[in-house]
Amino acid sequence: MTASSPKGISRPQVKSLDEILPTEPLLMMGAGPVPIPERVARANSVVINHLGSVMAQVINQVKSMARYVFQTESKWVLGVAGPASAAMEMAVSNLMEPGEPILCINNGFFSHRMAEMATRIGADVHELHVPVLEAADPERVRKAIETVRPKVLTLVQGETSNTVFNHALEDIAKIAKSYGCLVVVDAVCTLSTMPLKMDEWQVDVVITGGQKGLSSIPGVSLLVFSDESWKTVKNRKKPVVQWCFDAQLAENFWHNDGYHYTAPVSGIMALHEALKLVCDESLEQRFARHLRCSKALQAGIEGLGLNLFIPESSRLNSVVGIQLPEGLTAGQICRHISDVYRVEIAGSFGQPIVRIGQMGEQCREHNLFRTLHALGSSMRDLGIKVDQPNGMAEMEACLQRIPRTLSQVA
């Protein structure tokens, strides 16, 4: 009896990327990732020894620039080979141990994610649910803290999913600190697009991804621990369950020029150049650019006759939410604007809206005009009556009213 040979797996026939990707690239105007500058794209093609002296110099500069962008003097800047959600998981899993209380301010899909992560590590999780169209109220947060007495409080600065801005972040953080809480802030869609002063506002951990306001690539993220929160990390009773997300192991690479795992070298190079561009522009000028472009886009959308989802008092500028016209779905609008006008915008996570990003390289005047024209034309194509000339005029008028740079302010 002879053994039969196992049948091999057939070699697949696949298309090259040139055959898959559109000949005319999409303009990425959704909720992220965003277009990346040429300098960032070039840096992302570089591969060097992740444990060599050149890499150590790059890492030191990344940390220095990150301290400026996060507005902190804390030493404890760390990177994560993963999305911003990986940085969230590193923060939650290193600060919390089983049975310890955590209060998560729930504005929507992404703020709830930190509660999910805390649940999985066995923390005693409490959520304060905020109505969809509102920002978190400091006094409601105070009452929740008095009831729960949490070790950690988490919240988002901007809830990407429904475009709500927690404008009372500074007040909430200071209230939490007065009760001895550690404060963790998700700044994934807001870092470098609007002010966030980690030290001054008494925030303990700030999390961000590369692919939004920083205009870097997806898959490499940053977070910073305050000195107080780092003491909590170092004084844990038990090791962190997730080996890759153990901040004390990550310290060996990010602060001791040692080995943790093979670092995402090219992504760190891209992040370096993205941070350098932020520093070259300055935070103040960058904030002014983002505010000007977002306000102009909002004026243009309303000029078309469409409605913005969130009231102005709680509206996020980094991601703009537009109510769906009756009879249309987010999928219909997103497919049409992409297929016909080569502009990509985003649907949402449970809300009746489409979203347009205003982060990093999205905030350029030429992008605004192309995007608003594509949006208005798509609505008309899909049977919705809009005043496209008025929308374009309103956006232009708003751009003319708001100075382009701080030096133009009288």
Residue pairs with C-beta under 8 A, 6 or more apart in sequence:
22 342
24 342
25 342
26 338
26 342
26 343
26 344
27 35
27 342
27 343
27 344
27 367
27 370
27 371
28 34
28 35
28 344
28 357
28 362
29 343
29 344
29 345
29 356
29 357
29 362
29 367
29 371
30 344
30 345
30 346
30 355
30 356
30 357
31 160
31 189
31 212
31 319
31 346
31 355
31 357
32 160
32 189
32 209
32 211
32 212
32 218
32 357
32 359
33 211
33 212
33 217
33 218
34 211
34 212
34 215
34 357
34 359
34 360
34 361
34 362
35 215
35 360
35 361
35 362
35 367
36 44
36 215
36 216
36 217
36 270
36 274
36 361
37 215
37 273
37 274
37 277
37 361
39 273
39 276
39 277
40 215
40 216
40 217
40 270
40 273
40 274
40 277
41 270
42 273
43 266
43 269
43 270
43 272
43 273
44 217
44 266
44 267
44 269
44 270
45 266
46 265
46 266
46 269
47 265
47 266
48 54
48 55
48 265
48 269
49 55
50 262
50 263
50 265
51 257
51 258
51 259
55 263
55 265
55 268
56 257
58 268
58 269
58 272
59 253
59 254
59 257
59 268
61 272
61 276
62 77
62 79
62 268
62 271
62 272
62 275
63 77
63 254
65 272
65 275
65 276
65 278
65 279
66 77
66 222
66 224
66 275
67 73
67 74
67 77
67 224
68 279
68 283
69 191
69 192
69 214
69 275
69 278
69 279
69 283
70 77
70 191
70 196
70 198
70 206
70 222
70 224
71 196
71 197
71 198
71 199
71 200
71 283
72 198
72 199
72 206
72 224
72 226
73 199
74 198
74 199
74 224
74 225
74 226
74 227
74 230
75 227
75 255
76 224
76 225
76 226
76 227
76 229
76 230
77 222
77 223
77 224
77 254
78 90
78 222
78 223
78 224
78 225
78 247
78 250
78 251
78 254
79 220
79 221
79 222
79 250
79 254
79 263
79 268
79 271
80 86
80 87
80 90
80 220
80 221
80 222
80 223
80 245
80 250
81 219
81 220
81 244
81 261
81 263
81 264
81 267
82 219
82 220
82 221
82 244
83 209
83 211
83 218
83 219
83 221
84 186
84 188
84 207
84 208
84 209
84 221
85 113
86 221
86 245
87 207
87 208
87 209
87 221
87 222
87 223
88 113
88 114
88 117
88 186
88 207
89 117
89 242
89 245
90 223
90 242
90 245
90 247
90 250
91 184
91 205
91 207
91 223
91 225
92 102
92 114
92 117
92 118
92 121
92 123
92 152
92 154
92 184
93 117
93 121
93 240
93 241
93 242
93 245
94 232
94 233
94 236
94 240
94 245
94 246
94 247
94 248
95 151
95 152
95 182
95 184
95 205
95 229
95 232
95 233
96 102
96 118
96 121
96 123
96 151
96 152
97 121
97 122
97 123
97 236
97 237
97 238
98 121
98 122
98 123
99 122
99 123
99 124
100 123
100 124
100 151
100 152
101 123
101 124
101 126
101 148
101 149
101 150
101 151
102 115
102 118
102 123
102 124
102 125
102 126
102 150
102 151
102 152
102 153
102 154
103 126
103 127
103 128
103 144
103 145
103 148
103 150
103 152
103 153
103 154
103 181
104 111
104 112
104 114
104 115
104 118
104 125
104 126
104 127
104 128
104 153
104 154
104 155
105 111
105 127
105 128
105 130
105 136
105 141
105 153
105 154
105 155
105 156
105 166
105 172
106 112
106 115
106 127
106 128
106 129
106 130
107 130
107 135
107 136
107 155
107 156
107 159
107 162
107 164
107 166
108 132
108 156
108 159
108 161
108 162
108 164
108 349
108 351
109 159
109 160
109 161
109 162
109 349
109 350
110 156
110 159
110 160
110 161
110 186
110 188
111 154
111 155
111 156
111 159
111 186
112 127
114 154
114 184
114 186
115 125
115 127
115 154
118 125
118 154
119 125
121 241
126 144
126 148
126 150
128 136
128 140
128 141
128 144
130 136
130 137
130 140
130 164
132 162
132 164
132 351
133 164
133 309
133 310
133 311
133 314
134 164
134 314
135 164
135 165
135 166
135 167
135 168
135 313
135 314
136 155
136 166
136 168
136 172
137 168
138 168
138 171
138 172
138 175
141 153
141 172
141 175
141 176
142 175
145 153
145 175
145 176
145 179
145 181
146 179
149 179
150 181
151 181
151 182
152 181
152 182
152 183
152 184
153 172
153 176
153 181
153 182
153 183
153 184
154 183
154 184
154 185
154 186
155 166
155 169
155 172
155 183
155 184
155 185
155 186
156 166
156 185
156 186
156 187
156 188
157 165
157 166
157 169
157 185
157 186
157 187
157 190
157 194
157 196
158 164
158 165
158 166
158 187
158 188
158 189
158 190
158 194
158 316
158 318
158 319
159 165
159 166
159 316
160 188
160 189
160 316
160 318
160 319
160 355
161 348
161 349
161 350
161 351
162 309
162 310
162 321
162 348
162 349
162 351
162 353
163 309
163 310
163 315
163 316
163 319
163 320
163 321
163 353
163 355
164 310
164 314
164 315
164 316
165 310
165 314
165 315
165 316
165 317
166 172
167 313
167 314
169 185
169 196
169 201
169 203
170 197
170 200
170 201
172 183
173 183
173 185
173 201
173 202
173 203
174 201
174 202
176 183
177 183
177 202
182 204
182 205
182 228
182 229
182 232
183 202
183 203
183 204
183 205
184 203
184 204
184 205
184 206
184 207
185 196
185 203
185 205
185 206
185 207
186 207
187 196
187 206
187 207
187 208
188 207
188 208
188 209
188 212
189 212
189 213
189 316
189 318
189 319
189 357
189 359
190 196
190 213
190 316
190 318
191 206
191 208
191 212
191 213
191 214
192 213
192 214
192 278
192 283
192 286
192 360
193 212
193 213
193 286
193 287
193 290
193 317
193 318
193 358
193 359
193 360
193 363
194 287
194 290
194 291
194 317
194 318
195 283
195 287
196 203
196 206
198 206
198 224
198 226
199 226
203 226
204 225
204 226
204 228
204 229
205 223
205 224
205 225
205 226
205 229
206 223
206 224
207 221
207 222
207 223
208 214
208 221
208 222
208 223
209 218
209 221
209 222
210 216
210 217
210 218
210 219
210 220
210 221
210 222
210 267
210 270
210 271
210 274
211 217
211 218
211 219
212 318
212 357
212 359
212 360
213 290
213 318
213 359
213 360
214 271
214 274
214 275
214 278
214 360
215 274
215 277
215 359
215 360
215 361
216 267
216 270
216 271
216 273
216 274
217 267
217 270
217 271
219 264
219 267
220 264
220 267
220 268
220 270
220 271
222 271
225 233
225 247
233 247
233 248
234 248
239 246
240 246
240 247
240 248
243 249
244 261
249 260
250 260
252 258
252 259
252 260
253 259
253 260
253 261
253 263
278 286
281 289
284 406
285 405
285 406
288 403
288 405
288 406
289 363
289 404
289 405
290 317
290 318
290 358
290 359
290 363
291 317
291 402
292 363
292 399
292 402
292 403
292 404
293 358
293 362
293 363
293 364
293 365
293 368
293 399
294 317
294 318
294 320
294 358
294 363
295 317
295 398
295 402
296 368
296 395
296 396
296 398
296 399
296 402
297 320
297 356
297 358
297 368
297 371
297 372
297 395
298 308
298 315
298 317
298 320
299 394
299 395
299 397
299 398
300 368
300 372
300 391
300 392
300 394
300 395
300 398
301 308
301 320
301 322
301 356
301 372
301 375
301 391
302 308
302 391
302 394
303 387
303 390
303 391
303 392
303 393
303 394
303 395
304 372
304 375
304 376
304 379
304 386
304 387
304 388
304 390
304 391
305 385
305 386
305 387
305 390
305 391
306 322
306 323
306 325
306 379
306 386
307 322
307 323
308 315
308 320
308 321
308 322
308 323
309 321
309 322
309 323
309 351
309 352
309 353
310 316
310 321
317 358
318 357
318 358
318 359
319 355
319 356
319 357
319 358
319 359
320 355
320 356
320 357
320 358
321 348
321 351
321 353
321 354
321 355
322 353
322 354
322 355
322 356
322 375
323 352
323 353
324 330
324 333
324 352
324 353
324 354
325 379
325 384
327 383
327 384
328 382
328 384
330 347
330 348
330 352
330 353
330 354
331 347
332 382
333 345
333 354
333 378
333 379
333 382
334 344
334 345
334 346
334 347
334 354
336 378
336 381
336 382
337 343
337 344
337 345
337 374
337 375
337 378
338 344
340 374
340 377
340 378
340 381
341 370
341 373
341 374
341 377
341 378
342 374
343 370
343 371
343 374
343 375
345 354
345 355
345 356
345 357
345 371
345 375
346 354
346 355
346 356
346 357
347 353
347 354
347 355
348 354
348 355
356 371
356 375
361 367
365 399
368 395
368 399
369 392
369 395
372 391
372 392
372 395
373 388
373 392
376 386
376 388
376 391
376 392
377 388
379 386
380 386
380 388
403 409
